[in-house]
C-alpha cells in the first residue's frame, strides 16, 4: 500500500537558507544543497524548496541551486516561489526539479495551471494554497478563504472551490498551507485539511503548524492528508526525520522505512 | 556504452544524473545510428502516450526498438517507457511499440481501499512483490519502496511477463521482465539508494535471466 510522505520544506533567499538549520555541526547552516543532502540521508521522501528571493535579478541563483540539488539527491523535489509563467516553470524543470508549485500566480492567472499541465504533465504542477479561516458567508461557503502575497491579501476566493477548480484545470497535487497554524508549532489545521482532501481526487500535502511527531500522526489520519510538510521541527534539530518516521511506524501509520 | 533514448518525453535529465552519480558513462540520443553502438538502452519517459508515439514514429524509433530487442542486448523501460512497450495504451487510445503483448490501462475511477476512495494519480512510495529473482533487482531489499507517479498501469496479456506487482486498491503489474527486457512503472532514478542499485545492476547486466 502507498506510504504517507514526509516532506521537509526549505526557504531559500538568493541561494541561501533563510532559517538557520542546525545540524551536527558538519553542515553549513547556509547551504540549501547540503541541507537537502542531509534530509535525503535522514529519509525524507521528497523535498520542497521555497524561493523567497524578493528581487527578480537574483532569481537565477535558484536555478543553480536546483541544478546542484538534482545532482545530489535521488528523490523527487519541488520548487515554488516566484513562478509567474510556463517559461519560469520550464527553466526550473530543465534544471532538474520534478514539480513546480504555483501559488499567487495561479490566483492571478488560473490558466497557468492548465498551461503547465499541458506542457509538462499534471504530475509536475502543484497548486500551493495559503488559506485563512473566516466567517462562513455566501461568498466563502466553506469558511476558508484564499490569501496571497504571504498571507497579506484576501482574495474573496473560497478555498474549497479553488481546490476543485485547480484540479479541473489540471493540477496534479495540492500543497495546503494554513496561515492560522503556520509557525505556531501547535499542530496542523485538521478540519481544513480533511475538508479539502476529501473533496478532491488529487493528493494533498498538509502544511503549517507541525511541532511534534504527534501532529503528523493527526494530519495523516484525521486530517486525511497524503503527505505532511515539516520545517522548524527538523531545521532546529528537535527531531530527525528518522525519529518522526519511527513514531509514525509505532502508530501503524505507513511511511517508507528503508532508505 | 549506455544510451538513453531521447524522445521529448519529459525529464530524462534525472535518469542522466542518476547514471552520473553511479559513475556510468552514457549518451542521450534519438539518432538510431548512435543507438546502434549502444550495449544497453534505457527507455525513460514522463508524459502522455499519444504524443510520445508520434515522436517515436517520426524518428523511426519504434521500428528500431523492435529490431534492438532481438539482438539480446538489455533494454530498460521506465514509467511511460514501460507503458508504451505494450501493444496498446488506453491513454489517448494509442497503438504502441508492441514489444510485449498486452495493453496499458487506466486505474478505475472507483479505486478504494478500506472504504476510502483512493487518489489518482498513484503518487508516492510503494513496494513491489516480486514473483522471482532477477539480476536487475540483485541486492535490492524485498521491502524496499519505490517512487511512483502514474494514472495508467501496464497489463501484459502473458502472465509470465509479470516480474513484480504492487497494491493500490487493486494489484497491478509494476515490473515486467521478458528475456533481455526489464521494465518498471516506478522511477528508479527517483527512488533513493534502492533505485540507484537497480540502475547499477542494469548497467552490469548482459541481458540473460539466470
Interface residues (C-beta under 8 A of the other chain):
Chain A: X1 X2 X3 X4 X5 X40 X45 X70 X71 X74 X75 X76 X93 X94 X96 X98 X120 X121 X122 X123 X172 X173 X201 X202 X203 X226 X227 X255 X256 X257 X258 X259
Chain B: X10 X11 X13 X14 X17 X18 X20 X21 X46 X47 X48 X113 X117 X118 X119 X120 X121 X122 X123 X124 X125 X126 X141 X143 X144 X145 X147 X148 X149 X167 X168 X189 X190 X191 X192 X193 X194 X195 X196
